[in-house]
């Protein structure tokens, strides 16, 4: 990634290895919302605070919509690449296919077709 990011993958149902009590509490909380101590209480309070904040809810919804649009555009881009490079379809055929497959109007399909 080029930075000092560390990826941690944790299984909420895992049983191997030693983990600190705060991580164990967090995993139990994430798995089912059980509050088992002070740390999971803090998590629960933070979650409730965010959920009750209209500003945060709006921010979350906007991020969710943006992320979904980006995923959809990525799927269209991948389909265009396959239609163009592997199936050797014309731009008109590609436009028709992405309109049908992704339920897009002609203008949006054409815009995505010619994006780089």
N, C-alpha and C positions, 0 to 999 in steps of 0.2 A: 504494500500500500504506500510505501514511501514515507510513512510517519512511524511513530512509535506505538501504534495501535496494537492491542493484544486482543485476540478473539478468544472468548470463553464460551464453550458449549456445555450447558448443564441440563441434565435430565431430571425433571421433577420427581420421577419415579425411581431414580438410580439408587443403588444400595452399596456400590463399591467406593472405596476411598474415604479419606477423612476430609471433612469440610468444617469450617468454623460455624459456630452456632447461629450467627447472623445470616449466613448464606443458607443454612438449613431452614431457618424461619422464613426467609424470603421465598425459597423454593416451595415450601408448604403453602405459603400464602398465594403464590402464583398458581399453584395446582388447584386450589379450591377455595381460597379466600379465608382459610382458617387463621385466626389470630392466636398465636401460641406464646407471645411474649412481647416485650417492649419494642423490639425492632419491627415486628410485623404490625404492631399497633401504629407505629409511625408511618409505615407504608400505607396502611389502611386510611389513616387520617389524610395523608397526601393525596391518595386516590379520590377520596370523598371531596376534598377541597377542589381538585381539578374538575371533577364531575359537576360540582355545583356552580362553577364559575362559567357564566355565559360566554365571556370572552375566550376562555380556554376551549370551551365546546366548539365555538365558531372556528377557532384556529385549527382544532383537530379535524373538523369536517372539511375545511379548506385543504389541509394537507392530505387528507384521505382522497379527496376528489383529484387533486394534483397527481398523487401517486398512481391512482387508477388510470388517469389519462396517459401518464408516462408509460405505464405497462402496456396499455392498449396501443399506443403509438409504436412501442418497441415490437409488439407482435405484428403490427402492420408492416413495419420496416423489414422484419425477418421474412414475412410472406412475400413482399415485393422482391427481395433479394432472391428467394427461391424461384418465384415466377420468372424473373428476368434471367438469372444466371444458370439455372438448372433446367427450366422448362422452356426458355427462350420465347416467352410470350411477348406480344406487342404491348405498347403502353395502353392501348385501348382495351385489350383483353385483360391486362392486369387491373386496370381501373374497374372494369365490370366485376371481376372476381373479388376484389377487396370491398367493393360496394355490397355485394351479396354476403360475403363471409363475415364482415364486421358491421353490417347494417349502417352504412354511411351513405350520405348523399353524394352526388357526383362531384360537387365542389370540394368537399372535405377529402374525398378519396383522391382527387387529382392533386390537391395540396400535399397530402402525405406521400403520394407517388414521386413527386419531384423534390421533396426535402432531401437534404444531404445528410 
